[in-house]
Amino acid sequence: MAEIILRTEHLCKNFGGLKATDDVSLDFERGRVHAILGPNGAGKTTLINLLSGELAPSSGRILFKDYDITDARPEKVARIGIGRSFQKTNILPGFSCLQNCWIGAQTCLPTSMRFIRPARHLREVHRRADYALDLCGLSGQRNRIAGTMSYGEQRQLEIAMMLATEPELLLLDEPLAGMGSEESQHVTALLRDLAREQTLILIEHDMDAVFSLADRITVMVDGAELETGSVEQIRNSKAVQDAYLGHDDEEVA
């Protein structure tokens, strides 16, 4: 049986009377791409924010490798091996690609808050930064200022910054948002390469990309899990098709 790397148990997040996440219990398998789909307002980003520690749940539990991280802050979540990207590019535009990745790598070292560190830690930061840039096809642009890059390249850099922390699990919130066709194809190919070695939890509106990448899909509606299954199961699900009827901004197939 596949190893469960992350699990949610009856996870809820309330904002006043609004249930943004409603009793969500999911298993995420190591080495798989698990996509989260749903109409706008379904609770997808709230779920990712809960998993990354950006939000604290109202109730329920989050287990990472059977370790309870329900109340963990984002910096602790990152240090234990969970990386996260955002809907909007989260880079330092005035810094070079290498410097951006250096900062990402440095934040996850135990001595990240010390101004004087052993030289071996600086070598480790440099190794992680170079490795991440190479994985994302940016090694030739290590000295390029991030703000001069195209939007697609900046998204690649953000993924590289996340990889510099050497996570076991990647939380990707709409990595293809705002891209043209060529850029989307390039980043989709990058995600496909990463999926060979990484566990990915993916929110994405590009259905072609989702169906080509995902091993498993969960569909959410009104903060709750509607259905979880294989790509074919979700494609052919009447409940999923009914949930998307009337939502002109998204289609399931």
C-alpha positions in Angstrom: 0.0 0.0 0.0 1.1 3.5 -0.7 2.6 5.5 2.2 0.4 8.4 3.4 2.6 11.4 3.8 -0.1 13.9 4.8 -3.5 13.4 6.3 -6.4 15.7 7.3 -9.0 14.6 9.8 -12.3 16.4 10.0 -10.6 19.7 9.1 -12.8 22.8 9.5 -12.2 26.5 9.1 -14.9 29.0 9.9 -14.9 32.7 9.2 -17.8 33.9 11.4 -20.8 32.0 10.0 -19.0 30.9 6.8 -17.6 27.4 6.7 -14.7 27.8 4.3 -13.5 24.3 5.0 -16.1 21.8 6.2 -15.1 18.5 7.8 -12.4 17.6 5.2 -10.7 14.2 5.7 -8.2 13.4 3.0 -5.1 11.2 2.6 -2.3 12.3 0.4 0.1 9.6 -0.8 3.8 10.0 -1.1 5.1 10.3 -4.6 1.8 11.2 -6.1 0.3 14.3 -7.7 -3.0 15.1 -5.9 -5.1 17.9 -7.5 -7.7 19.9 -5.6 -10.5 21.1 -7.9 -13.7 23.0 -7.4 -15.7 26.1 -8.4 -14.5 29.5 -7.2 -15.2 29.8 -3.4 -15.1 26.0 -3.0 -12.4 26.3 -0.2 -9.4 25.1 -2.2 -7.0 27.9 -1.2 -8.2 27.9 2.4 -7.3 24.2 2.5 -3.8 24.9 1.2 -3.5 27.8 3.8 -4.4 25.4 6.5 -1.9 22.8 5.3 0.9 25.3 5.1 0.2 26.9 8.5 -0.9 30.2 7.1 -4.2 29.7 8.8 -5.1 27.8 12.0 -8.0 25.4 11.7 -11.2 25.9 13.8 -11.2 22.2 14.4 -9.8 18.9 13.1 -6.2 17.7 12.7 -3.4 17.8 10.2 -0.8 15.0 10.3 2.5 15.0 8.4 4.2 11.6 8.4 1.9 10.9 11.4 3.3 13.9 13.3 0.6 16.4 14.4 1.3 19.8 12.8 -2.2 21.2 13.3 -1.0 24.3 15.2 2.4 24.6 13.5 3.4 28.1 12.2 4.5 28.4 8.5 8.2 28.6 9.3 8.0 25.3 11.2 5.9 23.7 8.5 8.6 24.7 6.0 11.4 23.3 8.2 9.8 19.9 8.5 9.6 19.4 4.8 6.5 21.1 3.3 7.0 23.8 0.6 4.4 26.2 -0.6 3.9 28.5 -3.6 1.2 31.2 -3.8 -1.3 32.4 -6.4 0.7 35.6 -6.9 4.4 35.4 -7.5 6.3 35.7 -4.2 9.8 36.6 -5.2 12.2 39.5 -4.4 12.4 41.4 -7.7 15.5 43.4 -6.9 17.5 40.3 -6.1 19.2 37.8 -8.5 17.9 34.3 -9.0 20.7 32.9 -6.9 20.0 35.4 -4.1 16.3 34.5 -4.1 17.1 30.8 -3.8 19.8 31.5 -1.2 17.2 33.2 1.0 14.8 30.3 0.5 17.5 27.7 1.4 18.7 29.7 4.4 15.3 30.0 6.0 15.1 26.3 6.6 18.4 25.8 8.3 18.4 25.5 12.1 20.7 28.5 12.3 18.7 30.7 10.0 18.3 33.4 12.6 22.0 33.6 13.6 24.2 36.3 12.0 27.4 34.2 12.5 27.2 30.7 11.2 29.8 28.0 10.6 31.2 28.0 7.1 29.7 24.5 6.4 26.2 26.0 6.7 27.0 28.6 4.1 28.2 25.9 1.8 25.0 24.0 2.4 22.9 27.0 1.5 24.9 27.5 -1.7 24.5 23.8 -2.6 20.8 23.9 -2.1 20.4 27.1 -4.1 22.4 25.9 -7.1 20.6 22.5 -7.0 17.1 24.2 -7.0 18.1 26.5 -9.9 19.4 23.5 -11.9 16.1 21.6 -11.3 14.1 24.5 -12.6 16.2 25.1 -15.7 17.5 28.4 -14.4 21.2 27.6 -13.7 22.2 29.8 -16.7 20.3 32.8 -15.2 21.6 32.6 -11.6 22.9 36.2 -11.7 19.9 37.6 -13.5 17.8 40.1 -11.6 14.4 38.5 -10.9 12.4 41.6 -11.8 13.7 41.5 -15.4 12.4 38.0 -16.0 9.2 37.0 -17.8 6.2 36.1 -15.7 6.6 32.4 -16.5 10.3 32.5 -15.5 9.4 34.2 -12.2 7.0 31.4 -11.5 9.8 28.9 -12.2 12.0 30.9 -9.8 9.4 30.8 -7.1 9.3 27.0 -7.5 13.1 27.0 -7.3 13.0 29.0 -4.0 10.6 26.4 -2.6 12.8 23.5 -3.8 15.9 25.2 -2.2 14.3 24.2 1.2 14.5 20.6 0.0 10.8 19.8 0.9 9.2 16.3 0.8 5.9 17.8 -0.2 5.0 20.7 -2.5 1.8 22.8 -2.1 1.2 24.5 -5.4 -1.6 27.2 -5.5 -2.4 27.9 -9.2 1.2 27.8 -10.6 -0.1 28.4 -14.1 -2.3 31.4 -13.3 -1.8 34.3 -15.7 0.4 32.5 -18.1 0.2 32.3 -21.9 0.0 28.9 -23.7 3.8 28.6 -24.2 4.7 29.5 -20.7 2.0 27.2 -19.3 3.4 24.3 -21.3 6.9 25.0 -20.1 5.9 25.1 -16.4 3.6 22.1 -16.8 6.7 20.2 -18.1 8.6 21.3 -15.1 5.9 20.1 -12.7 5.8 16.8 -14.6 9.6 16.4 -14.0 9.3 17.3 -10.3 6.5 14.8 -9.9 9.0 12.0 -10.6 10.7 12.7 -7.3 8.3 14.8 -5.2 4.8 14.7 -3.7 2.6 17.5 -5.1 -0.7 18.9 -3.9 -1.9 21.0 -6.8 -4.7 23.7 -7.1 -5.1 24.6 -10.8 -7.8 25.9 -13.1 -6.1 24.6 -16.3 -8.0 21.3 -16.6 -5.8 20.0 -19.4 -2.7 20.5 -17.1 -4.5 18.9 -14.2 -5.6 15.8 -16.1 -2.1 15.3 -17.6 -0.4 15.7 -14.2 -2.7 14.3 -11.5 -2.7 10.7 -10.2 -5.6 11.5 -7.9 -8.2 14.4 -7.8 -10.4 15.7 -5.0 -13.3 17.9 -6.0 -14.5 20.4 -3.4 -17.8 22.3 -3.3 -18.9 24.8 -0.6 -15.8 23.9 1.6 -16.5 20.2 1.6 -15.1 17.2 -0.2 -17.6 16.2 -3.0 -15.6 13.3 -4.5 -12.1 11.9 -4.6 -10.8 9.5 -7.2 -8.7 8.8 -10.3 -8.7 11.2 -13.3 -11.1 8.9 -15.2 -13.4 8.6 -12.2 -13.6 12.4 -11.8 -14.0 12.9 -15.5 -17.0 10.5 -15.6 -18.6 11.5 -12.3 -22.2 12.8 -12.6 -21.9 14.4 -9.2 -18.9 16.4 -10.3 -20.5 17.3 -13.6 -23.6 18.5 -11.7 -21.5 20.6 -9.3 -19.9 22.5 -12.2 -23.1 23.2 -14.1 -23.7 26.9 -14.0 -20.1 27.8 -13.4 -19.0 29.4 -16.6 -15.5 30.1 -15.4 -14.5 26.4 -15.1 -15.1 23.2 -16.9 -14.3 19.6 -15.8 -13.8 18.2 -19.3 
